[in-house]
Amino acid sequence: MAELLRRAGAEALGALALVIAGCGAIVTDAHTHGALGAVSKGV
């Protein structure tokens, strides 16, 4: 059971990091008036 909780926690932390990074890229692109382009948001 402890192994399942550890793996689920790692999965949740990784998903949260990806969501925060994606939102940060969108906000940065909006702040720079599109200077980053669509590729940077996709990465």
C-alpha positions in Angstrom: 0.0 0.0 0.0 2.9 2.4 0.8 4.4 1.8 -2.6 1.1 2.7 -4.3 0.8 5.9 -2.3 4.4 6.8 -3.2 3.9 6.2 -6.9 0.5 8.1 -6.9 2.2 11.0 -5.1 5.0 11.1 -7.6 2.5 11.0 -10.5 0.5 13.9 -9.0 3.6 16.0 -8.4 4.7 15.5 -11.9 1.3 16.4 -13.4 1.2 19.5 -11.2 4.7 20.5 -12.4 3.6 20.1 -16.0 0.4 22.2 -15.5 2.3 25.0 -13.7 5.0 25.0 -16.5 2.4 25.2 -19.2 0.5 28.0 -17.5 3.7 29.9 -17.0 4.6 29.6 -20.7 1.1 30.9 -21.7 1.4 33.8 -19.3 4.9 34.6 -20.4 3.9 34.5 -24.1 1.0 36.9 -23.4 3.2 39.2 -21.4 5.8 39.4 -24.3 3.0 39.9 -26.8 3.6 36.6 -28.6 7.3 36.8 -28.8 7.7 33.1 -27.7 5.4 31.7 -30.4 3.3 28.6 -30.4 6.3 26.2 -30.3 7.4 27.4 -26.9 3.9 26.7 -25.5 3.9 23.3 -27.0 7.2 22.4 -25.5 
